[in-house]
Amino acid sequence: MTVSQNKMPLRSTGQSNVTAYLFIFIGIVAGYLFYSQTLQDRVLEVAPLPIREGDSLDQLKDKSFDFSVFDNVEYRNLRLFGEVPVNPGVTGRIDIFAPF
């Protein structure tokens, strides 16, 4: 049995550790830059709506509602179907971790 005297490692472990640390460092720096810009308080300035001359609740004082639609024959013939309130019945599983 002969052992090869010229064994070369496929990859240098020192070089791969450096690149791994470099990627981690770049990720931390990029994350810091991203989150430091997004965490700032932002003030959204919204101009108030202009108040016109005739806008007030006094206009509603003289309004009246027409309830004659409730006296209509078609409205009175409407019927409820089913249960009120709706009974949902048995839903879900008793033991959610039990096998099917």
Residue pairs with C-beta under 8 A, 6 or more apart in sequence:
69 75
